[in-house]
Amino acid sequence: MSNVIEIFSSVQGEGKYVGCRQVFIRTADCNLNCAYCDTNFARADFCNVETFAGSMTFDQIKNPIGGEKVADIVKNFMAEVPTHSVSFTGGEPLLHWQFIRDVAKLIDAKIFLETNGTLFNELAKIIDAVDIISMDIKLPSVMGNNFEKHREFLKIARAKDLYVKIVISAETSLQEFDAALELIPPEILLILQPVTPVKNVRAISARQILELQARALRKIKNVRVIPQTHRLINIL
């Protein structure tokens, strides 16, 4: 059983699979505290569950929730709308690795993991149950230096359909950006995500975005610039 914040059906707003219909399972808790984080991942007494796929209206069920109950909710959403995959997001979902495994074995769907890319030991425990991994590389300017953890995480994650995402802002330095690039194998897709300004984090200029993409393309074959599209169209 796990503490779950919300379960709903929407479109993926970030990265390689932007626009694809997914069921989202947002777990509580995170092992990091990034400067640009716009998600409330605090534990809650109740989980918000969408009344039907895409309604954007919610009922509440008591936390913590078991895998069988969540699997039933997911299957109902997938019966209502054809769904590309089921996304475990957070917070940091790998803090709930056993819960992910419990749900995954009960549903017939691709499992999509959205992760900060630091909990490599936990990833190893469920790598066989995961199909797609969206891995963040956290730059030191937003969350200390986690590069060694990212390096170990990549060794395991690259066995799957993996892409790496780096959030870039006005605070992003060339030194830390270049150091992050050194972690990424050249054949893995890199998404540069211009930050959605929040708290004291400032937006990056168009010129800086193009400069960083050009810099990355000298080392990595496929580098795309994709903002948070769900923020642009104001959906979950």
C-alpha positions as CSV (number, residue, x, y, z in Angstrom):
1,M,0.0,0.0,0.0
2,S,1.1,3.5,-0.7
3,N,0.2,7.1,-0.1
4,V,-1.1,8.4,-3.5
5,I,-2.0,12.0,-4.2
6,E,-4.1,11.6,-7.3
7,I,-5.1,9.3,-10.2
8,F,-6.4,10.7,-13.4
9,S,-6.4,10.4,-17.2
10,S,-4.8,13.1,-19.3
11,V,-2.1,13.7,-21.9
12,Q,1.6,13.6,-21.3
13,G,2.8,17.2,-21.2
14,E,6.5,16.7,-21.3
15,G,9.3,14.9,-23.2
16,K,9.4,12.3,-26.0
17,Y,5.7,11.2,-25.6
18,V,4.2,14.7,-25.3
19,G,0.5,14.6,-26.3
20,C,0.0,10.8,-25.7
21,R,-3.0,9.8,-23.6
22,Q,-1.9,8.3,-20.2
23,V,-3.3,7.4,-16.9
24,F,-1.3,9.2,-14.2
25,I,-0.7,7.8,-10.7
26,R,1.0,10.5,-8.6
27,T,2.6,9.2,-5.5
28,A,3.5,11.2,-2.4
29,D,7.1,12.0,-1.1
30,C,10.3,13.0,-2.8
31,N,13.9,12.6,-1.8
32,L,14.8,15.9,-3.5
33,N,13.6,19.5,-3.2
34,C,14.2,21.2,-6.5
35,A,14.1,25.0,-6.8
36,Y,11.6,24.9,-9.7
37,C,9.3,22.2,-8.4
38,D,5.7,23.1,-9.0
39,T,4.1,19.9,-7.5
40,N,2.7,19.4,-4.0
41,F,4.0,15.9,-3.1
42,A,3.1,16.0,0.6
43,R,1.3,13.0,2.0
44,A,-2.4,13.4,2.2
45,D,-5.2,11.6,4.1
46,F,-7.2,11.2,0.9
47,C,-6.3,10.5,-2.7
48,N,-8.1,12.5,-5.4
49,V,-9.4,10.1,-8.1
50,E,-11.0,11.4,-11.3
51,T,-14.7,10.5,-11.6
52,F,-14.2,9.4,-15.2
53,A,-11.4,9.7,-17.7
54,G,-10.8,13.4,-18.6
55,S,-13.6,14.8,-16.4
56,M,-11.2,16.9,-14.3
57,T,-13.6,16.3,-11.4
58,F,-12.6,14.2,-8.5
59,D,-13.8,11.9,-5.7
60,Q,-11.7,11.0,-2.7
61,I,-10.6,7.7,-1.3
62,K,-8.8,7.1,1.9
63,N,-5.0,6.7,1.9
64,P,-2.9,4.5,1.9
65,I,-4.2,2.6,-1.1
66,G,-3.4,-1.0,-2.2
67,G,-2.2,-2.1,-5.6
68,E,-5.4,-4.0,-6.4
69,K,-7.6,-0.9,-5.8
70,V,-5.4,1.3,-8.0
71,A,-5.3,-1.3,-10.7
72,D,-9.1,-1.4,-10.8
73,I,-9.2,2.4,-11.2
74,V,-6.6,2.3,-14.0
75,K,-8.5,-0.5,-15.9
76,N,-11.7,1.5,-15.7
77,F,-10.0,4.6,-17.2
78,M,-8.4,2.5,-19.9
79,A,-11.8,1.0,-20.8
80,E,-13.2,4.5,-21.2
81,V,-10.3,5.9,-23.4
82,P,-7.6,4.0,-25.3
83,T,-4.4,4.7,-23.4
84,H,-0.8,4.8,-24.5
85,S,0.7,4.0,-21.1
86,V,0.3,4.3,-17.3
87,S,2.6,6.9,-15.8
88,F,3.9,6.7,-12.3
89,T,4.9,10.2,-11.3
90,G,5.4,12.2,-8.1
91,G,7.1,13.4,-6.1
92,E,9.5,10.5,-6.7
93,P,7.7,7.3,-7.5
94,L,10.7,5.0,-6.9
95,L,10.2,5.6,-3.2
96,H,7.2,3.4,-3.8
97,W,8.9,0.8,-5.9
98,Q,7.0,-2.2,-4.4
99,F,3.7,-0.4,-5.0
100,I,4.7,0.1,-8.7
101,R,5.4,-3.6,-9.1
102,D,2.1,-4.5,-7.4
103,V,0.1,-2.4,-9.8
104,A,2.1,-3.3,-12.9
105,K,1.5,-7.0,-12.5
106,L,-2.3,-6.4,-12.4
107,I,-2.7,-4.3,-15.5
108,D,-2.1,-4.9,-19.2
109,A,-0.4,-1.7,-20.2
110,K,3.0,-0.1,-20.8
111,I,4.5,1.2,-17.6
112,F,5.9,4.7,-17.8
113,L,8.2,5.9,-15.0
114,E,8.8,9.6,-14.5
115,T,11.8,9.9,-12.1
116,N,14.5,12.3,-10.8
117,G,17.1,9.6,-11.7
118,T,18.8,9.3,-8.4
119,L,17.4,6.1,-6.8
120,F,19.3,3.5,-8.8
121,N,19.0,0.7,-6.3
122,E,15.3,1.0,-6.3
123,L,15.2,1.1,-10.1
124,A,17.1,-2.2,-10.2
125,K,14.3,-3.8,-8.2
126,I,11.6,-3.0,-10.7
127,I,13.5,-2.5,-14.0
128,D,11.8,-5.7,-15.4
129,A,8.4,-4.2,-14.8
130,V,9.0,-0.8,-16.5
131,D,8.8,-0.1,-20.2
132,I,9.5,3.6,-20.6
133,I,11.7,5.8,-18.4
134,S,11.7,9.6,-18.4
135,M,14.8,10.5,-16.4
136,D,15.7,13.9,-15.1
137,I,19.3,15.1,-14.8
138,K,19.3,17.6,-12.0
139,L,21.7,20.5,-12.4
140,P,23.6,21.6,-9.3
141,S,22.2,25.1,-9.6
142,V,18.7,23.7,-8.7
143,M,19.4,20.6,-6.5
144,G,23.0,20.1,-5.5
145,N,25.3,17.6,-7.3
146,N,23.6,14.3,-8.0
147,F,25.8,13.4,-11.0
148,E,27.3,10.2,-9.6
149,K,23.8,8.9,-8.7
150,H,22.6,9.8,-12.3
151,R,25.6,8.0,-13.7
152,E,24.7,4.8,-11.9
153,F,21.0,5.2,-12.7
154,L,21.8,5.5,-16.4
155,K,23.7,2.2,-16.4
156,I,20.4,0.4,-15.4
157,A,17.9,2.6,-17.2
158,R,19.4,2.5,-20.7
159,A,18.2,-1.1,-21.1
160,K,14.7,0.3,-21.6
161,D,13.0,3.0,-23.8
162,L,14.8,5.8,-22.1
163,Y,15.1,9.5,-22.6
164,V,16.8,12.1,-20.4
165,K,15.3,15.5,-19.6
166,I,17.2,18.6,-18.3
167,V,15.3,21.6,-17.1
168,I,17.1,24.8,-18.2
169,S,16.6,28.2,-16.7
170,A,18.3,31.6,-16.6
171,E,20.4,30.2,-13.8
172,T,21.8,27.3,-15.9
173,S,25.6,27.7,-16.3
174,L,27.6,26.3,-19.2
175,Q,29.9,24.5,-16.8
176,E,27.2,22.5,-15.2
177,F,25.4,21.9,-18.5
178,D,28.6,20.5,-20.1
179,A,29.2,18.3,-17.1
180,A,25.6,16.9,-17.4
181,L,26.2,16.2,-21.1
182,E,29.2,14.1,-20.3
183,L,26.9,11.7,-18.4
184,I,24.6,11.0,-21.3
185,P,25.4,8.3,-24.0
186,P,25.2,10.0,-27.4
187,E,22.5,7.7,-28.7
188,I,20.0,8.6,-25.9
189,L,17.4,11.2,-26.7
190,L,17.9,14.4,-24.7
191,I,15.0,16.8,-24.0
192,L,15.8,20.4,-23.0
193,Q,12.8,21.7,-21.1
194,P,12.8,25.5,-20.6
195,V,11.7,26.1,-17.0
196,T,8.2,27.3,-16.2
197,P,9.0,30.2,-13.9
198,V,8.1,29.5,-10.3
199,K,9.3,30.8,-7.0
200,N,12.6,32.6,-7.7
201,V,13.6,30.6,-10.8
202,R,13.8,32.8,-13.9
203,A,12.8,31.9,-17.4
204,I,15.6,31.2,-19.9
205,S,15.9,33.4,-23.0
206,A,15.3,32.1,-26.6
207,R,18.9,32.9,-27.4
208,Q,20.2,30.8,-24.4
209,I,17.9,27.9,-25.4
210,L,19.3,27.8,-28.9
211,E,22.9,28.1,-27.6
212,L,22.4,25.2,-25.2
213,Q,20.8,23.0,-27.9
214,A,23.6,23.7,-30.3
215,R,26.1,22.8,-27.6
216,A,24.3,19.6,-26.8
217,L,24.0,18.6,-30.5
218,R,27.8,18.5,-30.7
219,K,27.8,15.5,-28.3
220,I,24.4,13.9,-28.5
221,K,22.6,12.9,-31.7
222,N,19.0,13.8,-30.9
223,V,18.3,16.9,-28.8
224,R,14.8,18.4,-28.7
225,V,13.5,21.6,-27.0
226,I,10.0,20.9,-25.5
227,P,8.4,23.1,-22.8
228,Q,5.7,21.9,-20.4
229,T,2.8,21.8,-22.9
230,H,0.2,20.9,-20.3
231,R,0.8,24.3,-18.7
232,L,0.3,26.0,-22.0
233,I,-3.2,24.5,-22.5
234,N,-4.1,24.5,-18.8
235,I,-4.8,20.8,-18.2
236,L,-3.7,18.3,-15.6
